[in-house]
Amino acid sequence: MDVKILAQLHGVKAQSVVDHQEVEGADILRIDLKNEPELRRAIETRARDQDIFDTDRTVDGTAVRFTPDHLLKARQLNFVDPGLPGEPRIPGWRLVAEVYGPRALHGAVVERLGFYTFDRHSGSTTYDFSQPNEHLTRPWARYSLGYLEEGDKLVMLGVNPSKGNIEVNHIDTGENAQELSGTFARVQFDMPNLHEHFPQAPDRGFLVYLPSGFYRLNGTW
């Protein structure tokens, strides 16, 4: 995946990504935190959001509860549709549930489950994560683990889902305000063994499975 798109999915500037590797279907991003003060502040303060994000989860078949410490909601106008005249920008949201260490898996400083949804996806359509996503025809999902290293860098190990589905609704509730809701089921992330490429990563691959879940958030911009 293009590093500029990956940076947008992680909510950082492309110039903050100082290194990027693609390994066995996963990505390793090294992010310079000096250029991302809000990300650094979120990791350090571990602020709790009052919106609702609830999901069942298993890791390698064992139930492991996912209770976010922080919910991020960011209005996005970064993507364009090359299939439409003039390539108009597509309004959407970057929605991320974060768990911080020591509760994050495998010694990570941050564990992320994120969705990137667009207003045009809102409605009764159920989208399949296993299908191609040309021209942004469906939402994105992303699972990541983040590790700090010397030099004020955050290294993110991330994968897209191999299967699962989602339905989303963006309902206008006022000027520059929307209620954001979504339900997802049977979502699977297959994280490969990246230890050879990044020593802090676990020395084995693992599977994260979300049998069912939902979120309901209030977004403003």
LOGURO-75394 format. One line per 5 residues: number of its first residue (from 1); their letters; for each residue x, y, z of C-alpha. Coordinates in Angstrom, 2 decimals, decimal comma, always signed. Example, Ala and Ser with C-alpha at 12.3 -4.5 7.8 and 13.67 -1.06 7.14 Angstrom:
# LOGURO-75394
1	as	+12,30:-4,50:+7,80  +13,67:-1,06:+7,14
//
This chain:
# LOGURO-75394
1	mdvki	+0,00:+0,00:+0,00  +1,23:+3,51:-0,80  +2,98:+5,14:+2,15  +0,88:+8,31:+1,79  -2,32:+6,29:+2,17
6	laqlh	-0,86:+4,40:+5,14  +0,07:+7,68:+6,80  -3,51:+8,93:+6,38  -4,91:+5,70:+7,83  -2,66:+6,20:+10,86
11	gvkaq	-3,60:+9,88:+11,10  -0,09:+11,23:+10,64  +1,65:+13,40:+8,06  +3,39:+11,55:+5,25  +6,63:+13,41:+6,05
16	svvdh	+6,49:+12,01:+9,61  +6,98:+8,47:+8,25  +10,74:+8,07:+8,26  +10,77:+4,40:+7,24  +8,29:+1,94:+5,74
21	qeveg	+8,50:-1,80:+5,03  +5,98:-4,25:+3,61  +6,45:-7,75:+5,03  +4,22:-10,78:+4,46  +1,04:-8,76:+4,09
26	adilr	+1,81:-6,44:+7,01  +3,35:-2,97:+7,20  +6,03:-1,58:+9,50  +5,93:+2,22:+9,80  +8,49:+4,24:+11,75
31	idlkn	+6,93:+7,57:+12,76  +8,85:+10,61:+14,04  +6,87:+11,81:+17,08  +8,55:+15,23:+17,01  +6,25:+16,00:+14,06
36	epelr	+3,14:+14,53:+15,73  +2,53:+16,31:+19,06  -1,11:+15,20:+19,32  -0,17:+11,54:+18,90  +2,56:+11,88:+21,51
41	raiet	+0,12:+13,61:+23,89  -2,49:+10,86:+23,46  +0,07:+8,17:+24,30  +1,36:+10,08:+27,32  -1,98:+11,26:+28,80
46	rardq	-4,07:+8,18:+27,94  -7,27:+10,24:+27,97  -10,57:+8,32:+28,13  -13,37:+9,16:+25,72  -17,05:+8,88:+26,71
51	difdt	-18,37:+7,46:+23,42  -19,29:+3,80:+22,99  -17,08:+1,19:+21,36  -17,77:-2,44:+22,22  -16,48:-5,63:+20,66
56	drtvd	-15,89:-9,26:+21,47  -12,40:-10,49:+20,62  -10,25:-13,59:+20,56  -6,49:-13,77:+20,09  -5,38:-17,14:+18,72
61	gtavr	-8,72:-18,56:+19,83  -8,59:-17,27:+23,42  -11,01:-14,56:+24,57  -9,11:-11,34:+25,33  -11,24:-8,31:+26,19
66	ftpdh	-10,67:-5,12:+24,17  -11,61:-2,09:+26,32  -10,36:+1,15:+24,75  -8,54:+3,77:+26,79  -9,15:+6,37:+24,09
71	llkar	-11,44:+6,86:+21,10  -10,25:+9,08:+18,29  -12,68:+10,68:+15,82  -11,16:+12,76:+13,05  -13,07:+14,29:+10,14
76	qlnfv	-11,22:+13,58:+6,90  -11,17:+15,24:+3,49  -7,89:+13,72:+2,33  -9,19:+11,27:-0,29  -10,44:+11,97:-3,80
81	dpglp	-12,42:+9,78:-6,17  -10,43:+9,37:-9,40  -13,47:+7,74:-10,98  -15,56:+10,94:-10,90  -15,12:+14,09:-13,02
86	gepri	-12,84:+16,57:-11,31  -11,78:+13,94:-8,74  -13,84:+15,46:-5,89  -12,81:+15,03:-2,28  -14,76:+12,42:-0,34
91	pgwrl	-15,82:+13,36:+3,21  -15,28:+10,65:+5,79  -14,06:+9,77:+9,26  -11,02:+8,14:+10,78  -12,26:+6,26:+13,85
96	vaevy	-9,71:+4,59:+16,12  -10,07:+2,70:+19,41  -6,79:+2,61:+21,35  -5,55:+0,52:+24,25  -2,33:+1,64:+25,94
101	gpral	+0,35:-0,33:+27,75  +0,48:-2,32:+29,93  -2,89:-3,66:+28,69  -1,88:-3,53:+25,02  -0,95:-6,89:+23,52
106	hgavv	+2,63:-8,17:+23,28  +4,27:-5,35:+25,22  +3,15:-2,63:+22,81  +2,83:+0,97:+24,00  -0,39:+1,29:+21,98
111	erlgf	-2,78:-1,20:+20,35  -5,18:+0,15:+17,73  -8,34:-0,99:+16,04  -9,33:+1,54:+13,41  -11,96:+2,13:+10,76
116	ytfdr	-11,86:+4,63:+7,91  -15,41:+5,26:+6,70  -16,88:+7,66:+4,18  -20,23:+9,43:+4,23  -21,21:+7,75:+1,00
121	hsgst	-20,92:+4,34:+2,71  -23,70:+5,32:+5,13  -26,87:+3,24:+4,85  -28,09:-0,33:+4,94  -25,32:-1,84:+2,79
126	tydfs	-23,13:-4,51:+4,38  -19,54:-4,26:+3,13  -17,19:-7,24:+2,84  -13,58:-6,61:+3,89  -12,35:-9,50:+1,77
131	qpneh	-13,38:-7,71:-1,43  -11,09:-5,32:-3,35  -11,41:-1,66:-2,41  -10,87:+0,10:-5,71  -12,21:+3,66:-5,85
136	ltrpw	-13,01:+3,50:-2,11  -16,07:+1,35:-2,67  -16,08:+0,16:+0,96  -14,70:+1,23:+4,36  -11,19:+0,35:+5,50
141	arysl	-10,21:-1,39:+8,72  -6,80:-1,66:+10,33  -5,22:-3,42:+13,32  -1,90:-2,14:+14,64  +0,60:-2,46:+17,46
146	gylee	+2,90:+0,46:+18,28  +6,32:+0,40:+19,94  +8,57:+3,27:+21,05  +12,24:+3,19:+20,14  +15,23:+5,45:+20,64
151	gdklv	+15,30:+8,71:+18,74  +11,69:+9,60:+19,60  +10,23:+7,21:+17,03  +6,99:+5,22:+17,13  +7,05:+2,00:+15,11
156	mlgvn	+3,60:+0,80:+13,99  +3,05:-2,81:+12,87  -0,24:-3,02:+11,00  -2,43:-5,29:+8,89  -5,72:-5,00:+7,03
161	pskgn	-8,47:-7,56:+7,68  -8,50:-10,75:+5,65  -12,26:-11,13:+6,07  -15,30:-9,77:+7,87  -18,04:-7,24:+7,24
166	ievnh	-19,26:-3,84:+8,42  -22,32:-1,60:+8,10  -22,06:+2,12:+8,91  -24,39:+5,08:+9,37  -23,46:+8,77:+9,44
171	idtge	-26,47:+10,83:+10,57  -26,38:+14,64:+10,55  -27,28:+15,98:+14,01  -26,51:+19,65:+13,47  -24,12:+22,01:+11,77
176	naqel	-20,77:+20,25:+11,41  -21,96:+17,37:+13,57  -22,84:+13,73:+12,94  -23,77:+10,67:+14,94  -21,48:+7,88:+13,77
181	sgtfa	-22,55:+4,29:+14,25  -21,34:+0,99:+12,89  -21,72:-2,74:+13,40  -19,09:-5,26:+12,38  -18,81:-9,04:+12,54
186	rvqfd	-16,45:-11,93:+11,81  -13,52:-9,57:+11,24  -10,14:-11,31:+11,13  -6,64:-9,82:+11,22  -3,68:-12,12:+10,52
191	mpnlh	-0,50:-10,55:+11,93  +2,62:-12,29:+10,57  +5,82:-12,88:+12,53  +7,74:-9,60:+12,17  +10,36:-10,27:+14,85
196	ehfpq	+13,13:-10,69:+12,26  +12,37:-7,22:+10,90  +11,64:-5,49:+14,23  +13,06:-7,12:+17,40  +10,38:-5,73:+19,76
201	apdrg	+7,65:-7,56:+17,82  +6,49:-10,94:+19,16  +8,49:-13,87:+17,80  +5,43:-15,49:+16,24  +2,44:-14,58:+14,15
206	flvyl	-0,98:-14,28:+15,75  -4,64:-14,00:+14,76  -7,05:-11,37:+16,08  -10,73:-12,19:+15,53  -13,73:-9,96:+16,24
211	psgfy	-16,90:-12,11:+16,28  -19,15:-9,06:+16,66  -18,99:-5,45:+17,74  -20,44:-1,98:+17,37  -19,66:+1,67:+18,00
216	rlngt	-21,71:+4,83:+18,51  -19,79:+8,09:+18,49  -20,56:+11,80:+18,25  -18,40:+13,52:+15,67  -17,93:+17,27:+15,20
221	w	-15,69:+19,39:+13,01
//
